[in-house]
Amino acid sequence: MNWAYHRRVAFPSELGNSTSRQVQKSSPALVVPLGSTEQHGPHLPLDTDTRIAIAVANALAPRLPTNGGRTGIASDWLVAPAIGYGASGEHEGFAGTVSIGTSALAEVVVQFARSACRWASRLVFINGHGGNVEALRHAVAQVRSEGHDAAWCPCTVSNADAHAGHTETSVLLHISPEVVRRDHLTAGNRAPLSELMPEMRRGGVAAVSSLGVLGDPTTATAGQGQTIFSEMVDTCLGRVARWAPDHEGMLR
């Protein structure tokens, strides 16, 4: 199966390739990739977070229970077209970044969930960008309080570096190797994120890294990317299959 983001492959589990009649008959559950458009150093594309969220969603959906996880409901999981803009204000010191901010993103998530839940049996947002978390917490908690069966799940892995470093570069080398500019791989600020946060709160990522890189992409490999990606998918699979959202809608 081809996960390359730039080549549109006809997945049978894609909402965008379905007709309204097909959706009406199947009462599907919905997987919604959520990413961002923001700088990822000189070597990764602006849609890195969106690519990862889409790849995770496409790998996840075929492995989920065909009843959407709900007893007595016969539904498959469909992958929705991605929401490709998020809350990326910390990256606005770099060209190409387009941030809609936390409040606007939260409203998008609320309106998306209210509309989709008119026909979807349940939905889960697969989040590829850490800056989106605050919006997801508020928005999904709100739609759940309205009675909609929605939740969200982060694309997280253990021991990941912060931004455009070893972790994300390895994953891109696995899912979209043709977009990684290997001749521009350069180590960025490798200090722990906890040390960088005070300065980043004042001046964004540009205040701590002129490259926009937090970590070291020069150590990235496609093989490690496959391992990292598999962990992302397996972690999300466990969370969605359990379907135990906390009070802010995050799957545990």
N, C-alpha and C positions, 0 to 999 in steps of 0.2 A: 504494500500500500504506500502511496506517495504522499508524504506530509509536506512537500514543498509548497510554501505559501503562495508563491507567484504563479504557479501552474494550477489552474482551476480544474480539479478532478471531480467527476460526478459521483460523489459519495451518496449511497442510497439513504444515508441518515442525515442529510442536510435539509434544513427547513427551506432554504432558498431554492432548492431544486424540486420542492414539493408543490402540489397544487392545493388550492383551498379545499377541494373535495376530498383529497387524500388525507389532509389534516383533520377534517371534520369526521371522517370515518374512523381514524386511528386514535383520537384523543391522546396525543402524545405527551410525554414529559419532555422538558426542554433544557438543553445545556447551552449557556450563553457565554462565549469567550469575552472577557473584558480586559483591555490593554491600555495602551497609551501611544502618543506620537511625541517622542522626546529624544534628545540627543543620547547616544550611547557610545561616546568617544569617536575617534577618527576611523574606527574599523568596523563598527556594527551599524545597521540601518536604524532609522528613526522608529520603525515599527517593530523593534525587537520584542518588546513585551507582548504586543498583539500576536506576533508570530508564535511565540511560545504558548500563549493561552489557546490559540486555535489548534495547535498541534496536540496539546494536552486534551482538549475537548474532543478532537477527532479520534484520538487513541482511546479515550475513556468511554465514549458513548456505546460502541459495540460490545463492551464488556459488562455493561450494567444490566440488571434484571429487566426483562422485557415488559414487566408490569409497572415499570416506573418506580418500583419499590413500594407500591401501595396494594394491599390485598383487595382483590375483587375488581381491580381496574386493569383492563387489557390495553396497555399502551407501550409503544416503543419510545426510545429516546431520540430526539432530533437535535442536531447542532445548529444553532441560530447563526446568522451572519454576525460577525464580531462588532462590538462597540469599541472603536479604535481610538477614541479620545478620552483622556482621563484628567486627574488632578496632578499636574506635573510642574507646579510653580517653582519647585527647587531647581529646575533645569532651565528656567527661562533666561539665564545668562548665556545660552548657546543658541545659535541659529537653527531653525528647523523645528524647535519645540513648539507645540501647540497645546496649551493647557486650558481646559474649560473650568477648572476650579472645583473645589469640593461641593459647594452648594448646588452648582449647576449639574454636576455628575449625579449627586444624590437625587435630584429631581428627575433626571433621565432614567435612573434605575427604578424609581417609584412608578413613573408613568409606564415604563416598559413592562414592569411586573403586573400592574393593574390591567393593562391591555392584553398581555399574553395569557394571563390566568383566566380570561374569559373562555379560552378553549383548551389550554394546556392543563394537564392533570397536576403538574408541579413543575417548578423550574429551579435551576441552580446556576449562579454566576460563577465562572471559573476565572479567578483574578490573577493577571500576570504582572501587576504593578503595585508595589507597596504603597505608593501615594494615594491609591484609590480606597484604602481600607477604611478611613474615617467616613467617607461617603457611603460605602457599603454597610457599615455598622448601623448608621442612622436610617438609611433607606430601607434595608431589608427588615429591620426591626419594625419600621412603620407598616410595611405591607403585610407582614405577618400579623401585626395587631389588628389588621383589617380582615383577617381570615384567609389570606392567600398563602398557599403552600410553597413558599419560596425560601431559598437559603443561598449561601455563598461559600466558596472554598478557595483558599489560596494555593498558588503553584509554589510551594515551599519545599526546600530540601535542607538536610542537616549540613552544617559547616560551609554554608554558601558565603561568598564575599558579596560586597554591597551593590556594585553597579558597573556593568560592562567589563568585569574582570574575568577571572578564570571560569566562574560558574556559567554566566550567560554566554560567554564566547564559546565554551565547550558545547553547550546545548545548540547554539546556532551552527557550529561545525557539524553537528549531527543532523539537524532537521533542515537546514538551508545553507549548506557549505558554500554555494556559489555567491552568496551575498557578503561573506566575511572578507574584508580587505586585509589579507595576511601580511602585506607589505607595510601596513600601518599599525601593527600590534606593538604597543608600548605600555610598559607598566605605569600605573597611576599611583595615587596615594594609597598606601597599604596599611595605614594606621587603622586601629579598630574603630568601628562606626561610633561607638560610645564616646570616643575622644574627639571625633570630628563634629558631632551634632551641635555643640554650642555655636561654633563658627558657621555651620551650615544654616542654622536657624536665622542668623543675621544676614548672610550673603549667598545662600544657596550652594549648590555643588561647585560653582565656579570659584567660590571663596577658598576651597580646599584642594581643588584640582583644576589646573588650566586645561587639561585634556578632557575633563568630564568623566574620568575613569577612577573608580574606587576599587582597587584590587589589581591583579596582575594577569592580563589576558595572554601574555607570552607563554604561559605554561599550559594553555588550553589544548585539548585534543578531541577529536571526534569520538574516540573510544570512551573517554571520560564523559563526554556529552551524552552518549547513549545510556551510560549508567545513571547519570544525574536525571536525565529525562524519564527513565523507567521508574526512578524513585518518585518523581513528581506524579506520574500517572498512577502508580500503585497507591500512593498516599491519598490522592483524590478518590480513587476507586473505593478504598476502605471507608472514607468519610461519607461519600454519597450513598454507598450501600447500607451503611448503618443509619443514615438520616437522623442524626441527633443534634439539631441546631441548638446553639446556646441562645441566651436572651437577645443577642444582637444578630441572630441568624447565621452565625458561622458554624459550619459543620465540624464536629469534633471526631 
